[in-house]
Amino acid sequence: MILLRSFLLYSLSAFLALSVLRAQAQPSASTSAPHRVVSQTVGSDELLLALAESSQVAALSELADNPNYSAVFAEAAAFPRIPPGGDAESILRHRPTLVLCADYSRTELVTQLKRAGVPVLVFDRYASLDDAFANLRRLARELGPAAEKRAETLIAEGQARVQRLKTALAGVTPKRVIAPSTYGVMAGDQTTFQDLCNYAGAINLGATLGGLHGHVPPPSEKMLTWPIDAVVLDGPDLPAALAVFKKLPPYAYLAAVREGRAVRVESYQLSCVSHRRIDGYEQLARALHPEAFTVATPSAALLTSP
């Protein structure tokens, strides 16, 4: 009897907790926007802010206002953000009618949101620019006709920018590059860095000579023989970023690092999975091939130091 009573009390508690979550999730009758959207990832933050009316944005991810990860950090500062490691309750308190997640979002979080009766849009394809365009259209369908129009405009503009970049780079000799990391890994193929290289007139030696897949430890000794034209670094200060690798084996022994042959992109551009990756294509291309552009931006200059 005691066991049965305990089981019934546990079941009742679980039911009441789920009921509370569902109640929190329901929008008020006065809500005028067709959606109140919470974005749980940086990539979906960038999609949402590109398409939604401000009244449709209920909250953004914890990293939305961090310039190291987000292309929309300045715009994101105007909106609420879910706390670090946010759970279902911290999301549902914003009373969303739609939550944006990715296939790398915590499984239990997505499950709890769905159990609370909130629609969840999970993005699971983001490897390529075409995937990014498809994600714009997918979210736009949820947000309504105005968002769908914005999506098509963004896609057309993005395609035009890529075509202009392709035209500018026609005939250039691709630069052989690597993207070192202080975390003991290097970007190979099937990475956002490989995607940057594909559009920026660059050859990712981590993939072609190193045979690396994803982000994995580099072949330290073999790498010393690679014909590296430039090292791609991130951050606001290129000399400071390069100084780190001049002291870090095995990169400290590379001629490109010793001689200061390095270029810079914004930190978020190395990991961008939205349509904003085009910013990275353009910045890296200008950095590696300034002669192909009539005006080279200061941030795109090739650093050459003793």
C-alpha positions in Angstrom: 0.0 0.0 0.0 2.9 2.4 0.9 4.5 1.7 -2.5 1.3 2.3 -4.3 0.7 5.5 -2.5 4.2 6.7 -3.2 3.8 5.9 -6.9 0.5 7.8 -7.1 2.0 10.8 -5.3 4.9 10.7 -7.7 2.6 10.5 -10.7 0.5 13.3 -9.5 3.5 15.5 -8.9 4.8 14.8 -12.4 1.4 15.6 -13.9 1.1 18.9 -12.0 4.6 19.9 -13.1 3.8 19.2 -16.7 0.6 21.1 -16.3 2.5 24.1 -15.0 4.9 23.9 -17.9 2.0 23.8 -20.4 0.3 26.7 -18.7 3.5 28.8 -18.9 3.7 28.0 -22.6 0.3 29.3 -23.5 0.4 32.8 -24.9 -2.2 35.4 -23.6 -5.2 36.1 -25.6 -4.0 39.7 -26.2 -0.9 38.6 -28.1 -1.1 40.3 -31.5 2.0 38.8 -33.2 1.4 35.6 -35.0 4.2 34.1 -33.1 6.3 34.6 -29.9 9.5 32.9 -30.8 12.4 31.8 -28.6 15.6 30.9 -30.3 17.9 28.5 -28.4 21.0 28.6 -30.7 23.2 31.3 -32.3 22.4 30.1 -35.8 18.7 30.4 -35.3 19.2 33.8 -33.6 20.6 35.0 -36.9 17.8 33.5 -38.9 15.1 34.9 -36.6 16.4 38.5 -36.5 16.7 38.5 -40.2 13.1 37.5 -40.8 10.9 38.4 -37.8 9.1 41.5 -36.7 10.6 42.6 -33.4 7.3 41.8 -31.7 7.7 38.2 -32.7 11.0 37.8 -30.9 10.4 36.6 -27.4 14.0 35.7 -26.5 17.3 34.7 -28.0 20.1 32.3 -27.1 22.5 33.0 -24.3 25.3 33.7 -26.8 23.2 36.0 -29.0 25.0 39.2 -27.9 28.5 37.6 -27.8 30.6 38.9 -30.8 32.8 35.9 -30.7 29.9 33.7 -31.7 27.1 35.9 -33.1 26.9 37.9 -36.3 23.9 39.8 -34.8 25.4 40.6 -31.3 24.6 44.3 -31.6 21.0 43.8 -32.7 20.5 41.0 -30.1 21.3 43.3 -27.2 17.7 44.8 -27.5 16.0 41.4 -26.8 15.8 39.1 -23.7 18.1 36.1 -23.7 17.7 32.7 -22.1 20.2 32.1 -19.3 23.3 29.9 -19.7 22.4 26.3 -19.8 18.7 27.4 -20.0 16.2 24.6 -19.2 12.6 24.2 -20.4 11.3 26.4 -17.6 13.6 29.3 -18.5 12.3 29.1 -22.1 8.7 28.6 -21.3 8.5 31.7 -19.0 8.7 33.7 -22.2 5.4 32.1 -23.2 6.6 31.1 -26.7 4.4 29.7 -29.4 7.5 28.5 -31.3 11.0 27.5 -30.1 13.9 27.2 -32.5 16.5 24.5 -31.7 19.1 22.5 -33.6 19.9 18.8 -33.8 22.8 19.5 -31.3 20.4 21.0 -28.7 19.9 18.8 -25.6 17.5 16.0 -26.4 15.8 16.2 -23.0 15.2 19.9 -23.5 13.5 19.4 -26.9 11.4 16.6 -25.4 10.3 18.7 -22.5 9.3 21.6 -24.7 7.2 19.3 -26.9 5.6 17.7 -23.9 4.6 21.2 -22.7 2.7 21.6 -26.0 5.0 24.1 -27.6 5.9 23.6 -31.3 9.7 23.1 -31.8 11.4 23.7 -35.1 14.7 21.7 -35.1 17.3 22.7 -37.7 19.3 19.7 -38.8 20.9 20.8 -42.0 23.4 23.7 -42.0 26.6 22.5 -43.7 26.3 24.6 -46.8 25.0 27.9 -48.0 22.1 26.1 -49.8 21.2 24.6 -46.4 21.2 28.1 -44.9 18.9 29.4 -47.6 16.6 26.5 -47.1 16.5 27.3 -43.3 15.5 30.9 -44.1 12.6 29.6 -46.1 11.6 27.0 -43.5 11.5 29.6 -40.7 9.8 32.2 -42.9 6.9 29.8 -43.6 6.3 29.7 -39.9 6.4 33.4 -39.4 4.1 34.4 -42.2 4.0 36.1 -45.7 6.0 39.2 -44.7 8.8 36.9 -43.5 8.6 34.8 -46.6 9.1 38.0 -48.7 12.1 39.0 -46.6 13.6 35.5 -47.0 13.4 35.6 -50.8 15.0 39.1 -50.8 17.8 37.9 -48.5 18.4 34.8 -50.7 18.5 36.8 -53.9 20.9 39.3 -52.3 23.1 36.5 -51.0 23.2 34.8 -54.4 24.2 38.1 -56.0 27.0 38.6 -53.5 28.4 35.1 -54.1 28.3 35.6 -57.8 30.1 39.0 -57.5 32.7 37.2 -55.4 33.1 34.4 -57.9 33.6 37.0 -60.6 36.2 38.9 -58.6 38.2 35.8 -57.9 38.1 34.4 -61.4 41.7 33.7 -62.5 43.3 34.1 -59.1 45.6 31.4 -57.7 44.1 29.8 -54.6 46.0 30.4 -51.4 47.0 27.4 -49.4 45.8 28.0 -45.8 45.3 26.4 -42.4 43.1 27.4 -39.4 45.1 26.6 -36.3 43.5 26.4 -32.9 44.7 26.7 -29.3 42.4 23.7 -28.4 44.7 21.2 -30.1 42.6 20.6 -33.2 42.5 21.8 -36.8 39.7 22.2 -39.2 39.6 19.6 -42.0 36.8 19.0 -44.5 33.1 18.9 -43.5 33.7 22.1 -41.4 32.5 25.7 -41.6 36.2 26.6 -42.3 36.1 24.3 -45.4 33.0 26.1 -46.5 34.8 29.5 -46.2 37.7 28.2 -48.2 35.4 26.9 -51.0 34.1 30.4 -51.7 37.1 32.6 -50.8 39.7 31.3 -53.2 41.5 29.1 -50.7 42.8 25.6 -50.3 42.4 24.1 -46.8 45.6 22.1 -46.4 44.2 20.4 -43.3 41.8 18.6 -45.7 43.9 18.2 -48.8 47.3 17.3 -47.3 46.3 16.4 -43.8 43.3 14.3 -44.8 41.5 15.6 -41.7 37.7 15.2 -41.3 36.0 17.6 -39.0 37.9 19.2 -36.1 40.7 16.8 -35.1 44.3 16.9 -33.9 46.7 17.9 -36.7 49.6 15.8 -37.9 52.2 17.8 -36.1 55.4 16.6 -37.8 53.9 16.2 -41.3 52.4 19.7 -41.1 55.8 21.3 -40.8 56.4 20.4 -44.5 53.2 21.9 -45.8 53.5 24.8 -48.3 51.3 27.2 -46.3 50.7 30.6 -47.9 48.8 32.1 -44.9 47.4 31.2 -41.5 43.8 32.1 -40.9 43.2 33.5 -37.5 40.2 35.1 -35.8 39.6 37.9 -33.4 39.8 41.7 -33.3 43.6 42.0 -33.1 45.6 40.1 -35.7 49.1 40.7 -34.2 47.9 39.6 -30.8 46.3 36.5 -32.3 49.5 35.6 -34.2 51.7 36.2 -31.1 49.9 33.3 -29.4 50.8 30.8 -32.1 54.4 32.1 -32.3 54.8 30.5 -28.9 52.6 27.4 -29.4 54.1 24.2 -30.8 53.9 22.9 -33.4 52.6 26.1 -35.0 55.6 28.1 -33.7 57.8 26.1 -36.1 55.8 26.9 -39.2 57.5 29.3 -41.6 54.1 31.1 -42.2 53.7 31.7 -38.5 57.4 32.8 -37.9 57.2 35.1 -40.9 53.8 36.6 -40.0 51.9 35.4 -43.0 48.5 35.6 -41.5 45.0 36.9 -42.2 42.1 37.7 -39.9 38.4 37.0 -40.0 35.8 37.8 -37.4 35.5 35.1 -34.7 31.9 34.3 -35.5 32.7 33.7 -39.1 34.7 30.6 -38.4 31.6 28.8 -37.0 28.7 30.6 -38.7 26.0 28.2 -39.9 23.4 30.8 -41.2 23.3 32.9 -44.3 25.6 35.4 -42.5 28.5 33.0 -43.5 28.7 35.1 -46.7 30.3 37.9 -44.7 33.1 35.4 -44.0 33.4 34.5 -47.6 33.9 38.1 -48.5 36.3 39.0 -45.7 38.5 36.0 -46.2 38.6 36.5 -50.0 39.6 40.1 -49.6 42.3 39.2 -47.0 43.8 36.5 -49.3 43.4 38.3 -52.6 43.3 42.1 -52.1 44.5 42.5 -55.7 41.2 41.1 -56.9 39.2 44.0 -55.3 39.3 47.6 -56.1 39.1 48.6 -52.4 40.4 46.3 -49.6 39.0 46.8 -46.2 41.5 47.5 -43.3 40.5 44.2 -41.6 41.3 42.3 -44.7 44.9 43.2 -44.9 47.5 40.6 -45.0 49.8 40.9 -42.0 53.5 40.6 -42.7 55.7 40.9 -39.6 59.3 40.0 -38.9 
